[in-house]
């Protein structure tokens, strides 16, 4: 991080609220991809730099990505909109649209499928699927001189946090930092890309783990064809961009670019407040590749702590008046092989639960043709729209019965049931499974069924690419830290259950920006960093 920052920086209309504390000139919102509250609680005593600083702010241990579809795109869509996925329209990373004329019926959450040749894996980046307004868009409408800038390791993180009309949006495209806005890159982007290219061109020696990490270096065999995990140290061959992405160096590059844009654009130095959203993604790639329980995640989180410390130190030396909010798009669970060593009853999903396999069996039983079911192991499952209505109804009934009989399935909800379920209003820690599923349900985009696997069933059977994941309605995937920090504000640990949707109304109040409470799902959190919440 220090080296990259050095290279990057070397050249370089709504009534306001009454406030008890003047608004910051720069508001920074950070999402740490796959940073569960369990990980935060476990490593909090080991943090000494940036995360330690934020842990001395207002800390909510029981933050929730309250919905069931705990994936990257839905989670990021909640952080700076104040809405749950049922309102943002971002129900998953991808969903099925059987009306598409292309052969690929999956839609990527941040693509524009109207572009000729687009597919869910080779797409033109776009915010068109986001149905609601982000905080940055509200800020610019209220204060046109304000800037809204997004930087992330993933395009979907930058799109969902930056919204439809950011001033700058940059994300890693697998080779470099790129944008969908068509603008010429600022000098800081050019320098960052050159610095990262030089970094990638050289091999990375294994990291030297501190004692706290080496204590976790137990090799764990993985079922499903994957390699053993647990003692990785992030050695990398020259040119291996995939290994770079799943390493601590990746977050350092994102933060270096964010620092460069702050300096070049003079964010936080104008008369109007600016917003910078940052999505750091390495924790997610490390979690998927190695699981979050080994030496690899320990090295990643301690490195992120140091990198954030360097980033905040730069801002301090610049004399900026800034405030920070940090959370995550979702949590994650460790690999079942390691969980079983700890006495947890855990398993990998039965391949027979895959939608394609289940669809074949239903087709044979009901004498139907076609795929019958379209989807994955769990979450949204669609029934083939080419079937006649009577056959579709039969297929749905049979799918519900077949999934419900399986010992790894705890619940199956139909779209009819979800339409009839009211949006939950209670504290998110008390929601039922169907309420969690309802918070991710969009009648225009969701499938015909939502299949819920039992706790500790990992929906990855083939581990040759990834060994661990998230996406369930269970609290190890839903529960995330939500931290607010500003210089001079007293520390506070708060244990009430809140949602990531509560971040926007809270930050709006911090800025003096009035947001109609009835227009969003979230609620303002009184007492955070001097915030005076408006009456509901």
C-alpha positions in Angstrom: 0.0 0.0 0.0 2.7 2.5 1.0 4.7 1.8 -2.2 1.6 2.1 -4.4 0.4 5.3 -2.8 3.9 6.8 -3.3 3.8 6.0 -7.0 0.2 7.2 -7.5 0.7 10.5 -5.6 4.2 11.3 -6.8 3.1 13.5 -9.7 0.2 15.1 -8.7 -32.5 20.5 -3.6 -33.9 19.7 -0.3 -33.9 21.8 2.9 -31.1 21.0 5.3 -31.5 19.5 8.7 -30.5 21.3 11.9 -27.3 19.6 13.2 -25.5 19.3 16.5 -22.2 18.8 14.6 -21.1 20.4 11.4 -21.1 18.0 8.4 -17.8 16.6 7.2 -16.3 17.9 4.0 -15.5 14.3 2.8 -17.7 11.3 3.5 -16.0 8.0 2.9 -18.1 4.8 2.8 -16.1 1.5 2.7 -17.5 -2.0 1.9 -15.2 -4.9 2.8 -16.5 -7.7 0.7 -17.3 -10.9 2.7 -16.4 -9.3 6.0 -18.7 -11.1 8.5 -19.3 -9.8 12.0 -17.8 -13.1 13.2 -14.5 -12.2 11.5 -14.6 -8.6 12.9 -15.3 -9.9 16.4 -12.5 -12.5 16.1 -9.8 -10.2 14.8 -10.8 -7.0 16.5 -8.2 -7.5 19.4 -5.5 -8.0 16.7 -6.2 -4.8 14.8 -3.7 -2.0 15.4 -4.2 0.5 12.5 -7.1 1.4 10.3 -9.7 -1.1 11.5 -8.6 -0.4 15.1 -9.3 3.3 14.5 -12.8 2.5 13.2 -13.4 0.2 16.1 -12.9 3.2 18.4 -15.9 4.9 16.7 -19.5 3.9 16.9 -19.5 0.1 16.5 -22.6 -1.9 15.8 -21.8 -5.6 16.4 -25.1 -6.8 15.1 -25.5 -5.2 11.7 -27.4 -7.2 9.1 -27.6 -7.5 5.4 -31.1 -8.5 6.4 -32.3 -10.2 3.2 -31.8 -13.9 2.2 -29.8 -13.4 -1.0 -26.5 -12.5 0.7 -24.5 -12.0 -2.5 -22.2 -9.2 -3.6 -24.6 -7.3 -5.8 -27.6 -7.3 -3.6 -25.5 -6.4 -0.6 -23.8 -3.5 -2.2 -27.2 -2.2 -3.5 -28.4 -1.8 0.1 -25.4 0.1 1.5 -25.8 3.5 -0.2 -29.5 3.4 -1.2 -31.2 2.8 2.2 -33.3 0.1 0.6 -33.5 -3.7 0.6 -33.1 -5.7 -2.6 -36.9 -6.1 -2.9 -36.8 -2.3 -3.7 -33.4 -1.9 -5.3 -34.3 -4.7 -7.8 -30.9 -6.3 -7.3 -32.1 -9.7 -6.1 -28.9 -11.6 -6.9 -25.6 -11.3 -8.8 -27.4 -12.9 -11.7 -31.0 -13.8 -12.3 -33.0 -15.6 -15.1 -34.9 -13.6 -17.8 -36.5 -16.2 -20.0 -37.7 -13.4 -22.3 -34.2 -12.7 -23.6 -33.6 -13.6 -27.3 -30.0 -14.6 -26.6 -29.1 -18.1 -25.7 -27.8 -17.0 -22.3 -30.9 -16.4 -20.2 -29.0 -15.2 -17.2 -28.7 -11.4 -16.6 -25.7 -10.0 -14.7 -26.8 -7.4 -12.2 -24.5 -4.7 -13.6 -24.8 -5.3 -17.3 -26.8 -3.8 -20.1 -28.1 -6.8 -21.9 -29.5 -4.6 -24.7 -26.0 -4.2 -26.1 -25.5 -6.6 -29.0 -23.3 -9.5 -28.1 -23.6 -9.0 -24.4 -23.9 -12.0 -22.1 -23.9 -12.4 -18.3 -20.1 -13.1 -18.4 -19.0 -10.9 -21.3 -21.0 -7.7 -20.7 -21.1 -3.9 -20.9 -21.1 -2.5 -17.4 -24.2 -0.5 -16.6 -26.3 0.7 -13.6 -29.5 0.2 -15.5 -30.9 -2.5 -13.2 -30.6 -0.5 -10.0 -34.2 0.8 -9.5 -33.5 3.4 -6.7 -31.4 6.4 -6.0 -28.1 6.3 -4.2 -26.8 8.7 -1.5 -24.4 10.2 -4.0 -27.2 11.1 -6.4 -29.3 12.6 -3.6 -26.3 14.6 -2.5 -25.6 16.0 -5.9 -29.3 16.9 -6.4 -29.3 18.8 -3.1 -25.7 20.2 -3.5 -24.8 20.3 -7.2 -21.1 21.2 -6.5 -20.6 18.0 -4.5 -18.8 15.1 -6.1 -19.8 11.4 -6.0 -16.9 9.1 -6.7 -16.8 5.3 -6.6 -13.7 3.0 -6.6 -13.8 -0.8 -6.1 -12.2 -4.1 -6.8 -15.5 -5.3 -8.5 -17.6 -3.5 -11.1 -20.8 -4.5 -9.3 -19.6 -2.9 -6.1 -18.7 0.4 -7.8 -21.9 0.5 -9.8 -24.3 -0.3 -6.9 -22.6 2.2 -4.5 -21.9 4.9 -7.1 -25.4 4.7 -8.7 -26.5 6.0 -12.0 -24.6 9.3 -12.4 -21.3 9.4 -10.5 -18.6 11.9 -11.3 -16.0 9.1 -11.5 -16.3 5.3 -11.2 -13.4 3.0 -11.4 -13.1 -0.8 -10.9 -10.8 -3.7 -11.6 -11.6 -5.4 -14.9 -9.2 -8.3 -14.5 -6.2 -6.5 -16.0 -6.5 -2.8 -15.0 -8.8 -0.2 -13.4 -11.5 0.7 -15.9 -14.7 2.7 -16.1 -18.1 2.5 -17.9 -18.4 6.3 -18.0 -16.4 6.8 -21.2 -14.2 9.5 -19.7 -10.5 9.8 -20.2 -8.7 8.5 -17.1 -7.4 11.0 -14.6 -3.7 11.0 -14.0 -4.1 9.1 -10.8 -5.8 6.2 -12.6 -3.0 6.0 -15.2 -0.3 6.0 -12.5 -2.1 3.4 -10.5 -2.5 1.1 -13.5 1.2 1.5 -14.3 2.1 0.7 -10.7 -0.1 -2.4 -10.6 1.2 -3.6 -13.9 4.7 -3.4 -12.6 3.7 -5.2 -9.4 2.1 -8.0 -11.4 5.0 -8.3 -13.7 7.2 -9.5 -10.8 6.7 -12.6 -8.7 5.5 -12.3 -5.1 7.5 -14.0 -2.4 5.5 -15.8 0.3 4.4 -13.5 3.1 5.9 -13.9 6.5 3.0 -14.7 8.9 3.0 -13.3 12.4 2.4 -15.8 15.3 -1.3 -15.1 15.4 -1.6 -16.3 11.8 0.9 -19.1 11.8 -1.2 -20.6 14.7 -3.9 -21.1 12.1 -1.7 -22.8 9.5 -3.4 -26.2 9.6 -3.6 -27.9 6.2 -7.2 -29.1 5.6 -8.1 -31.5 2.7 -11.0 -30.4 0.6 -13.7 -32.6 -0.9 -14.9 -32.1 -4.4 -11.6 -32.1 -6.2 -10.1 -28.9 -4.7 -6.6 -28.4 -3.3 -5.9 -28.5 0.4 -6.1 -25.1 2.1 -5.2 -23.5 5.4 -1.5 -22.6 5.2 -1.3 -20.3 2.2 1.1 -17.4 2.2 0.2 -15.7 -1.1 3.3 -16.5 -3.1 2.5 -15.5 -6.7 4.1 -16.1 -10.0 4.8 -13.2 -12.3 1.7 -12.2 -14.3 -0.8 -14.2 -12.3 -3.6 -11.7 -12.1 -6.0 -14.2 -10.5 -3.7 -14.8 -7.6 -3.1 -11.1 -7.2 -6.9 -10.6 -7.0 -7.1 -13.2 -4.2 -4.3 -11.6 -2.1 -3.9 -8.7 0.3 -2.1 -6.7 -2.5 -5.4 -6.2 -4.3 -7.0 -4.1 -1.6 -3.8 -2.0 -1.4 -4.2 -1.2 -5.1 -7.8 -0.1 -4.7 -7.0 2.1 -1.7 -4.0 3.6 -3.6 -6.3 4.6 -6.4 -8.8 6.1 -3.9 -6.0 8.1 -2.3 -4.9 9.3 -5.7 -8.4 10.5 -6.7 -8.8 12.3 -3.4 -5.7 14.3 -4.1 -6.1 14.9 -7.8 -9.8 15.8 -7.5 -9.3 17.7 -4.3 -12.1 15.8 -2.7 -13.2 17.3 0.6 -11.5 20.6 -0.1 -14.5 22.5 -1.6 -17.4 24.4 -0.1 -19.7 21.4 -0.6 -19.3 17.9 0.9 -18.1 15.1 -1.3 -18.8 11.4 -1.2 -16.2 8.7 -1.9 -17.4 5.0 -1.9 -14.7 2.3 -1.8 -15.2 -1.4 -2.3 -12.3 -3.6 -1.2 -12.8 -7.1 -2.6 -9.8 -9.2 -1.6 -11.4 -10.6 1.5 -14.1 -12.1 -0.6 -11.7 -13.7 -3.1 -9.6 -15.0 -0.2 -12.7 -16.4 1.5 -13.9 -18.2 -1.6 -10.4 -19.5 -2.5 -9.3 -20.7 0.9 -12.2 -20.4 3.3 -12.2 -17.7 6.1 -10.8 -20.0 8.9 -7.2 -20.4 8.0 -3.9 -18.6 7.9 -4.8 -17.0 4.6 -7.7 -14.9 6.0 -5.6 -14.0 9.0 -2.9 -12.5 6.7 -5.5 -10.8 4.6 -7.3 -9.0 7.5 -4.1 -7.9 9.2 -2.9 -6.5 5.9 -6.2 -4.7 5.3 -5.9 -3.2 8.8 -2.4 -1.8 7.9 -3.5 -0.6 4.5 -6.5 1.3 5.9 -4.2 2.8 8.5 -1.9 4.1 5.8 -4.9 5.4 3.9 -6.3 7.3 6.9 -2.9 8.5 7.8 -2.6 10.2 4.4 -5.9 11.9 4.9 -4.8 13.1 8.3 -1.7 14.6 6.9 -3.7 16.3 4.3 -5.8 18.1 7.0 -9.1 16.9 5.6 -12.2 16.9 7.6 -13.6 13.5 6.9 -15.9 10.9 8.3 -16.0 7.1 7.6 -18.6 4.4 7.5 -17.5 0.8 7.0 -19.6 -2.3 6.5 -19.8 -5.4 4.3 -22.0 -6.6 1.5 -22.4 -10.0 3.2 -20.6 -12.4 5.5 -19.5 -15.9 4.8 -18.9 -19.4 6.3 -15.8 -21.5 6.5 -15.4 -24.7 4.5 -17.4 -27.7 5.9 -14.2 -29.8 6.2 -12.7 -27.4 8.7 -16.0 -26.8 10.5 -16.3 -30.6 11.1 -12.9 -30.5 12.8 -14.5 -28.0 15.2 -17.5 -30.3 15.9 -20.0 -28.5 13.6 -22.3 -30.7 11.5 -21.5 -29.4 8.1 -21.6 -30.8 4.5 -21.3 -29.9 0.9 -24.4 -29.8 -1.2 -25.8 -33.0 -2.8 -25.2 -32.6 -6.5 -28.7 -34.0 -7.0 -30.1 -30.7 -5.8 -28.8 -28.8 -8.8 -31.7 -27.3 -10.7 -30.6 -29.1 -13.9 -30.5 -32.5 -12.2 -33.8 -31.9 -10.3 -35.4 -30.7 -13.6 -34.4 -33.9 -15.4 -36.0 -36.1 -12.7 -39.2 -34.0 -12.7 -39.3 -34.1 -16.5 -39.0 -37.9 -16.5 -41.6 -38.3 -13.8 -44.1 -35.9 -15.4 -43.2 -36.8 -19.0 -42.3 -33.2 -19.8 -39.7 -31.9 -22.3 -37.2 -29.1 -21.8 -35.0 -28.2 -18.8 -38.1 -27.8 -16.6 -36.0 -26.0 -13.9 -33.4 -23.3 -14.4 -31.1 -22.1 -11.7 -28.5 -23.3 -9.3 -28.4 -25.4 -6.0 -30.3 -22.9 -3.9 -32.0 -19.5 -3.9 -34.0 -18.6 -7.0 -35.2 -21.4 -9.2 -37.2 -20.7 -12.3 -39.6 -23.1 -14.1 -39.3 -23.3 -17.9 -41.8 -20.7 -19.4 -42.0 -22.8 -22.6 -44.2 -25.3 -20.7 -47.9 -25.0 -21.0 -49.5 -23.4 -18.0 -51.0 -26.6 -16.6 -47.6 -28.3 -17.0 -45.8 -25.4 -15.3 -48.2 -25.7 -12.4 -47.5 -29.5 -12.2 -43.8 -28.9 -12.3 -43.9 -26.3 -9.5 -45.9 -28.6 -7.3 -43.5 -31.5 -8.0 -40.4 -29.3 -7.5 -41.7 -28.0 -4.1 -42.4 -31.6 -3.0 -39.0 -33.0 -4.3 -36.9 -30.2 -2.8 -38.8 -30.4 0.5 -38.2 -34.1 0.9 -34.4 -33.7 0.6 -32.6 -33.9 4.0 -30.4 -30.9 3.1 -33.4 -28.5 2.5 -35.1 -26.7 5.3 -37.7 -24.7 3.3 -39.1 -24.0 -0.2 -41.1 -20.8 -0.9 -43.1 -20.2 -4.0 -43.4 -16.8 -5.7 -47.1 -16.8 -4.8 -46.2 -17.2 -1.1 -43.6 -14.4 -1.3 -46.0 -12.0 -3.0 -48.4 -12.5 -0.2 -45.8 -11.9 2.5 -45.6 -8.4 3.9 -42.3 -6.7 4.0 -40.9 -7.2 7.5 -40.8 -4.3 10.0 -39.4 -6.0 13.1 -35.7 -6.0 14.2 -33.8 -8.0 11.5 -32.5 -10.5 14.0 -36.1 -11.6 14.6 -37.2 -12.1 10.9 -38.5 -15.5 9.9 -37.0 -17.3 6.9 -39.8 -16.3 4.6 -39.5 -12.7 5.7 -35.8 -12.8 4.8 -36.7 -14.3 1.4 -39.3 -11.6 0.9 -36.7 -8.8 1.4 -34.9 -10.2 -1.7 -38.0 -10.8 -3.8 -38.9 -8.7 -6.9 -41.9 -9.9 -8.8 -40.4 -8.8 -12.1 -37.0 -10.6 -11.6 -37.3 -13.3 -9.0 -37.8 -17.0 -9.9 -40.7 -19.3 -9.2 -39.2 -20.9 -6.1 -36.7 -20.1 -3.4 -35.0 -23.1 -2.0 -33.3 -22.8 1.4 -30.6 -25.2 2.4 -30.1 -26.1 6.0 -27.5 -24.3 8.1 -23.9 -25.3 7.3 -24.7 -26.9 3.9 -22.2 -25.3 1.5 -23.7 -24.9 -2.0 -20.5 -25.9 -3.7 -20.0 -29.5 -4.8 -17.2 -29.0 -7.3 -14.3 -27.3 -5.4 -11.8 -27.0 -8.3 -12.5 -23.2 -8.5 -13.8 -22.1 -5.1 -14.1 -24.0 -1.8 -16.3 -21.7 0.3 -19.1 -19.2 -0.3 -22.0 -17.3 1.1 -25.6 -16.5 -0.2 -27.7 -18.1 2.5 -30.3 -16.6 4.8 -28.4 -17.7 7.9 -26.8 -15.2 10.2 -23.2 -16.2 9.4 -24.0 -14.7 6.0 -26.3 -11.9 7.1 -24.5 -10.5 10.1 -21.9 -7.8 9.3 -20.2 -5.0 11.2 -21.4 -1.5 10.7 -18.9 1.1 11.9 -19.0 4.9 12.0 -15.9 7.1 12.8 -15.1 10.8 12.9 -12.2 12.5 14.6 -13.1 13.8 18.1 -16.2 11.7 18.5 -16.4 9.4 21.5 -16.3 5.6 21.1 -19.5 3.7 21.6 -20.2 0.0 21.3 -23.9 -0.7 20.5 -25.5 -4.1 20.5 -28.9 -3.4 19.0 -29.7 -5.1 15.7 -29.7 -2.7 12.7 -29.6 -3.0 8.9 -27.2 -1.8 6.3 -30.2 0.1 4.9 -29.9 2.3 8.0 -26.6 3.7 6.8 -28.0 6.1 4.2 -30.5 7.9 6.5 -27.9 8.2 9.2 -25.3 9.6 6.8 -27.9 11.9 5.3 -28.5 13.3 8.7 -24.8 13.7 9.2 -24.6 15.7 6.0 -27.7 17.8 6.8 -29.5 16.2 3.8 -33.1 15.5 4.5 -34.4 12.1 3.2 -38.1 11.3 3.5 -38.2 8.4 6.0 -41.2 6.9 4.1 -39.1 6.8 0.8 -36.6 4.2 2.0 -36.5 1.0 4.1 -33.8 2.2 6.5 -34.1 4.3 9.6 -31.7 7.0 11.0 -29.6 5.8 13.9 -29.7 8.4 16.6 -26.6 9.2 18.5 -24.1 8.2 15.8 -21.2 10.6 15.5 -23.2 13.6 16.6 -26.1 12.9 14.2 -29.4 14.5 14.9 -32.1 12.3 13.3 -35.2 13.9 11.8 -38.6 12.9 13.3 -40.2 9.9 11.5 
